[in-house]
Amino acid sequence: MPGVHRVASLLKRWILGTRQRSVTSDHLQAYLEALTFRFNRRTSASRGFVFRRLLEQNAVTGPVTEAQVIHGYNW
């Protein structure tokens, strides 16, 4: 189970460092999705391509409301 421990330690370090312990339960799902995105692309050799794909997704996806951020976004 080293992979599970690695992800848990990264999550704890991210919450303590980047978020400075200001994680609320209302936004927890959005925080976890952001961390998952970063974790899945940590070894990507083509970071420019990832940014380009993000821009493409942004162009075809509609706006996200505050309620969707708080209560989760239905992908």
C-alpha positions as CSV (number, residue, x, y, z in Angstrom):
1,M,0.0,0.0,0.0
2,P,2.9,2.4,-0.6
3,G,0.9,4.2,-3.3
4,V,-2.0,5.0,-0.9
5,H,0.4,6.3,1.7
6,R,2.1,8.4,-0.9
7,V,-1.2,10.0,-2.0
8,A,-2.2,10.6,1.6
9,S,1.1,12.2,2.5
10,L,0.9,14.5,-0.6
11,L,-2.7,15.5,0.3
12,K,-1.6,16.3,3.9
13,R,1.4,18.3,2.7
14,W,-0.7,20.2,0.1
15,I,-3.3,21.1,2.7
16,L,-0.7,22.3,5.2
17,G,1.4,24.1,2.7
18,T,-0.5,25.4,-0.3
19,R,-3.9,25.7,1.4
20,Q,-2.4,26.8,4.8
21,R,-5.0,24.7,6.7
22,S,-7.9,26.6,5.2
23,V,-9.7,23.7,3.7
24,T,-13.5,23.8,4.2
25,S,-15.8,20.9,3.8
26,D,-17.9,23.0,1.3
27,H,-15.0,23.1,-1.2
28,L,-13.3,19.8,-0.4
29,Q,-14.4,18.1,-3.6
30,A,-13.0,20.9,-5.7
31,Y,-9.7,20.7,-3.8
32,L,-9.5,17.0,-4.2
33,E,-10.1,17.3,-8.0
34,A,-7.4,19.9,-8.3
35,L,-5.0,17.7,-6.4
36,T,-5.9,14.7,-8.5
37,F,-5.3,16.7,-11.7
38,R,-1.8,17.8,-10.4
39,F,-1.0,14.3,-9.2
40,N,-1.9,12.6,-12.5
41,R,0.2,15.0,-14.5
42,R,3.3,15.1,-12.2
43,T,5.5,13.2,-14.6
44,S,4.2,14.6,-17.8
45,A,7.0,15.4,-20.3
46,S,4.9,17.8,-22.3
47,R,3.6,20.4,-19.9
48,G,2.8,22.8,-22.7
49,F,0.5,20.3,-24.3
50,V,-1.3,19.8,-21.0
51,F,-1.8,23.6,-20.8
52,R,-3.1,23.6,-24.4
53,R,-5.6,20.8,-23.6
54,L,-6.8,22.8,-20.6
55,L,-7.4,25.9,-22.8
56,E,-9.3,23.7,-25.2
57,Q,-11.4,22.2,-22.5
58,N,-12.1,25.7,-21.2
59,A,-13.3,26.8,-24.6
60,V,-15.9,24.0,-25.0
61,T,-17.1,23.8,-21.4
62,G,-19.7,26.2,-20.1
63,P,-19.3,28.4,-17.0
64,V,-19.2,26.7,-13.6
65,T,-21.5,28.3,-11.0
66,E,-20.7,28.7,-7.3
67,A,-23.3,26.0,-6.4
68,Q,-21.5,23.5,-8.7
69,V,-18.2,24.3,-7.0
70,I,-19.6,23.9,-3.5
71,H,-21.8,20.9,-4.1
72,G,-19.7,19.1,-6.8
73,Y,-19.6,19.3,-10.5
74,N,-21.4,16.6,-12.5
75,W,-18.9,15.6,-15.1
